[in-house]
Amino acid sequence: MRTIDPEPTTETYGTAAAAFHGPLEGVRVIDLSKILAGPYATMSLGDLGAEVIKVEHPDGGDPTRAWGPPMVGADATYFHAANHGKKSVTIDLKSDRGQAQVFDLLADADVLVENFRPGSSLQTIFDYQELSAKFPHLVILHISAYGDHGPMRDEPGYDMVAQARGGLMSLTGEPGGPPMKAGFAMGDLGAGLFGIIGIVSALFERSRTGKGQYLTTSLYEGQLALHVNWATNYFADGKRPQALGSGHPNLVPYQAYPAADDYFVIAIGNDSLWQKLCTVLDRPDLGGDERISANAGRLEHREYVNAELSRSLRMQTVDHWCTLFSAAGVPAAPIKHLDEVYADPQTEALGMVQTVDHPSAGPMRQVAFPVNFNGTRPPVRSAPPELGADTHDILGDSAPLTATTTGA
C-alpha cells in the first residue's frame, strides 16, 4: 500500500538539502557570459550540482554588478539574482595570458557558456571549431540576440529589444493601448531556460558518445518558441493577434475582473466551470443563455460576457468571491504583490526562499531552484561571489596579484 509522506516544512527541506549532491555533481561549467540569459542558465546548472566558475573582467566584472540601486554590499541586487552558487575568477580575455588561463580551465571543464557578440574579437578568439578540435568533450552554448543565421545575426540585443522584435510587446497591454513589455525579462529568461535544456541534453548524449556539441540559442528564438498558441492561432486564420490586456485569445472568461475593492482573476477552462461560475454568481440568465453556453460563443461575445461578469463581481470583495469560488471548484485568485507572495505560507511551505551568508553583506535571501528531486529542493550552495574572490584558489600561481583577484 502506497504511503504519503508528511508535508515538508522549511526545516525538512533544509535537512534534506544538506545531503543533496545534485544530478550534475562532477560537471564543471565555465561561464564566460554576462547580464542575464547566460548567468541565469549557469546559476541553474550550479543549483543542480555543477561547479560553476564565472570568468569576469578584472575591471568591474559583469556589468550587472553596477545595475543598481538597490545595492547589497558592493554589488547590485540584479547581479545577486543570477549568480549565486558560483565562483568568480577575474581574467582579461583579450590578453594572451588570459586566453591561456581560460584554455587551461577548459581542459578540465565539461561545459562552456558564452554570449559573445557575433563577429566580435572574443568570438573569433574562442572559435568553436578550434575549441572543438582541442576539447572534443566540451559542450559549448552560445547565446545571441537573433541566432547564428539570417540578416540580423550580427545585431546586439537586450531583453526589451527581443520582446519588441519577437512580438511579445505587441501582445502585452490593454487593447488599443501603448505597447508594453512583460514584467519579467522573458527574452533573456526564455533563452536561458532553453539553453539549460540544450546543455543537459548534450551532456546526456555525450554520456553515450563521448563527444561534446556546439549549441546555439537566442533571445529571439526563445520568444518564438514561447508564442505557443498565439502562433498556431495566427497560422490557422492569418489574422494579426492583438493585445487583450489580461484576457486569453482562446478562452472566455479567463482574465482579471474588478471586485468591490480590487481586481482578481477567474480562469474558466471548460463549459462545466462556466456553469459553476454562473451558479455562484446567481446569474441563471447567463448560465441559460445558449449564445454563450459554449466557449466558442463566449469568445464571439467576449465584450458582453465581460461586462455582465464585471457588473456582478463589483458587488462584493475579492475575499468574498475567492472564498465562494474555491468552495465551488472555480479557479480564481487574488492578484498579489511580491511582498505578499514572499510572505505567503505557500511560498514558505515549498522552501523556495533560502538564506545564505554573503562574505561582506551578511545573510542574503535567494530564490531556489523550482524543481524537487525525490522531494528535496536543491540548496542554494553559496552567495553570489565577490569579484575575483576565487581567482587564486582556481588559477594558482598563474593568477595576477591584484586587489580584484584576491577578493579584496
N, C-alpha and C positions, 0 to 999 in steps of 0.2 A: 504494500500500500504506500502511495506517494505521500511523503510528509512535506509540510510547508514550513520553511524556515521563518523564524520571527522577523518582523520588520526591522531592517537595520537602522541603527542610530548613527549619529556623528561619531560616537565613541567606537562602535564596532567597525565603522569604515576606517578609522584611524588605526585600529589594531590590525585589521587585515592588510591595510596598505603597507604597514611596516615590513611585512614579509613578501610583498608583491614585487616580483622582478620584472615582469612585463614581457610580452611576446617578442619584442625586438631587443631583448637583452643581448649584448655582444655585438650589436650593429653600431658602427661608428659613422657619424654623419659630419661632413664638413660643410658648414653653412657660410657661403660667400654672398648671400642675399641680404637685402636691407628693406626697410619700410615695413610692409605688412604681409603680402602674399607668401613670399618665401619664408620669412621668420615665423609666421603662423604655422606653416607646414612643418618646419623643423622643430618648433616647440612641441607640436603634437606627436612627432616621432619620438621626442625625448620623453613625453608623458608615457609612451608605450614601451619605454625601457631603453631606447637607444642612447648612446653617448653623443651629445651634440657639441661640436666645437664651432663657435661663432667667430669668424675672422673679420676684424674691423680695422679700418684705417686708424693709425695712431693719433691723427689729428681730428678728434671729435667722435670717431666711430660712426655707428649707424645714425643717420640724420634724425631719426625719431627720438633719440636721446634729448634733443633740444626742442621737441614739439610740445611745448608747454607754455604757460601753466595749464593744469596743475603739475607740480613737481613733487616727487618724493625722493629725498636725498638729492643727489646731484643730477638725476635723470627725470625726464618727463614720464608721467604715468602711461603715455602712449607706448613708450618703449617697454615699460613693465608688462604691458598687456600681451605681448607676443614673444617674450624671450625668457620666461622662467625655465629652470632646469638645464640651462646651457652653461658652457664655459666660454670665456671671452679671451681671445688672443689678438693682439694687435700686430698687423703685418701691412707693409706698403706693397700692394700687389703689383705696382708698376716698376718696382725695383728688381734687379736681378736676384738680390739676396731674398727678397720677399717671395718671388716666384719659386726659388729653390726650396724655401721653407714650406710652401703650400704643396709642392710635389712630394716632399718628404712626408707630409701629413697624409696625402692621398695614397701613398704606398700601403698604409695600414688601414685605409678607410673603405667603407662599403658604399657610401652614398655621397654625392656632391650636389648641392643645390645652389643655383646662381640665377640672378636676374639681370645680367649684363645687357646693356642696350645693344641690339643687333648692329653689327658693323663697328662697335667700339673697339678700342685698343685692347681692353680686357678680354673681350670675346675672342679676339684674334690670338691673344697670348694663351688663353685656356681653350684652345680649339678642341672640339670633341674628337675629331679624327686622331689628333696626336695623343690626347688623353686616353682614348680607347686603345690605341696601339701600345701605350706604355702601361696602362692599367686595365686590362681586358675584363677584370672582375667588377669594375666600377659601374654603379648605377648613377647616371647623371640626369638631373632635372633642370631644364632651362625654362624660366618663366618670363614671358614678354608681355607687351601690351596687346599686340594683334596677331601673334603667331609667326611662324617661320616662313610663311609664303604669302604671296599677294602684294598688292600695291602699297599697303600700309605696314609692311613687315618691319621697316626701319624707324617707325614713329615711336616716340616715347609716350608714356601714358600713366595717369594716376587713376585712382578709383572712380572719381567723378567723370572723367573723360570716358572710361569704359562704360559707366552707367548711361552716359549720353549716347555714345555710338552704338552700344549694344541694345538699345531700345528700352531699358528699364525705366528711364526717366519719363518716357512717353506714356508709360502705363501706370505711373505713380502720381497721385494727387487727385484733386477733385475734377469732375467733368467741366471742361471749359476753363479751368484754372491754369496757372503757370506751371511749367514742368517742375518736377520735384524729385530729388534723389531719395533713395531709400535711407532709412535711419541708420542701418548698418552698412559697412563698407562691402557690399555684396560683390563688387567687381574683384577686389583683392581676395576676399574670403572664398569666393567661388573658385578662383584659380588655385588658391592654397589647398582647398579640400580635394579638388580633382588631382592636384599634384600628389597629395598623400596617397590617394588610391593608386595612382600610377607607380609610385615608388614601392609600395607594399606588393603590388602585383609583379613588378620587375624583380624584386627580391625573391618572391616565390618561384618565379621561373628560373632565376639564377640557381636556386637550390637544386634544380633538375639538370640544368645545362652547364653551370659553372661560369656563364658569361653574363656580363652586365649589359646595359642598354642605355641609349640616349633618348630621354623623354622630353617632350615639349608640351607646354600648355600656355594659355594666355588669359588675360583678363577678359578679352573679347570672346574667346571660345567658351569660357565658363559661363558668360552671360547667355549665349545662345543655348547652351545645354540646360540652363535653368528656366528658359521660357516655358518648357513643357507644354501644357495645354494651350497657352497663348499661341504658340507656334502652330500646333495642329489645327486650332480653330482657323487661323489665317490660311493654312494650306488647303483647308476644306472649302472655305467660302470666298477667299480672296479679298475679304473686307479688312480695311485697316483697323486694328484694335485701338480702342480709346481708353483713356484713364477712367476708372469707375469709383474713385475715392477708395473706400474700404470694401466696395462691392466685389462680387465674383462674376467672371464672364460667363459661367455655365450654371450657376445656382442662384436662386432667389427663394426666400430671404437668406442672405449669407453676408452680413456686414455689421457695422456699428449702427446703433439706434439710440435716440435720446430718451432717457427716462426723466423723472421729475427733477433729479438732482445732478445727473451726469450722463455720459454715454456708456454703453456696454455693447457686447456683441452677441449675436444669435447666429448659429450655423445650422441650417436645415439642409441635410444631405439627401433626403428622400421624402416621398409624399406622405408616408406614415407620420414622420416627425412634423410635417406641416399640420396635419390634423390635430396632433397633440398640442402644438403651439396655439392653434385656434381655440382649442378647448380651455387651455389655461387662461387665455385672454378673454374667455367668454364671448367669443365672436363667431357664433354659428353661421352668421351671414357670410363670413369669409370661408369657413370650412365647407359650406354647402355650395359655394359659387363654382359651377362647373368650368368657368373660364380659367380659373386659377387652381383647380384641384390637382393638376399635374404640373411638374416643374417647367415643362415647355411653355405652358400658358402663363406661369408666373414670370418667366423670362420675357415673354411678349408684353406683359402688363407690369413690368418692373416698377414704374413710377407710381401706379395705382396701389400696388401691394405695399410698397414702402411708405406711402403717405398714410394708408389706413393703419398699418402697424404702428407708425410713429404717433398717430393720434391716440391709440390705446395705451401705448407704453409710457407716454408722458404723464399718465395719471398716477403712477406710483414710482417709488425709488428703485435704484439699481439693486440694492439688497433684497427688496421685496420680490422683484421679478426673478432674480437669480435663485432665490430660495424656492420659489414655486416651480421654476423650470427644472431645477435639479431634481426635485421630488418627482416630476413627471417624465424625466429622462430626456429633456430637450437640451441640447448643447448650448450653453450660454456662459458668459464670463464677464466680470468687470475688466476694465482696461486699466492695468496697474502701471504706476511709475516705477522706475528702477529702485528707488528707496523702499518701496513696498515689496517688490519682487525679492530683494535680498533680506527682507525681514520676514518673508513668508515661511511658515512652518514646513511647507512642501520643499522649499529650497534647502532648508536645514536638514530635513529628513534624508534627502538624497546625497548629502555630503558634497555638494557641488562647489562650495567655497571652502578653501583650505588656507591656513595661515603658515607662512614660512618666515624665517628670520633673515632680514637683509643686513649685510655687514655694517652698513652705516645708517640706514633708515629705520632699523628695528623691525618689529613684527609687520608683515605685509600680507594682506589678503589677496588671493588669486583664485580665478575660476578654474576648476579642474576639468579633466578630460571627460566628455559626456557619454562614455561607454563603460559599462561594468564588465568585468571578466570573472565569471563564476561568482557573481555577487560582490566583487571587490572593485572599488573605484581606484584607478591608477593614481598614485600620490603625486602631488607637486613636490618634486625632489629637492629643489633649491630655489632661492630667489633669483630674479634676473641679475646677471652678473654686472659688477662694475667694470668699466672699460679696461681691458687688458689684464684683469685680475689673475688669469691663469696662464699668461704668456710664458713665464719662466718654468712653471711646472710642466708645460707641454713641449715647449721648444728647447728647453735646457740651455746648453751653452751657446746655441745659435741665436738666442733672444738678445736684442739690444738692451743695454742697461739705461732705460729711460723711465721717467715717472709714470708714463702712461702704460708701460708694460709691467709695472710692478704692482699696479692697483693703487698706487699712492695718489 
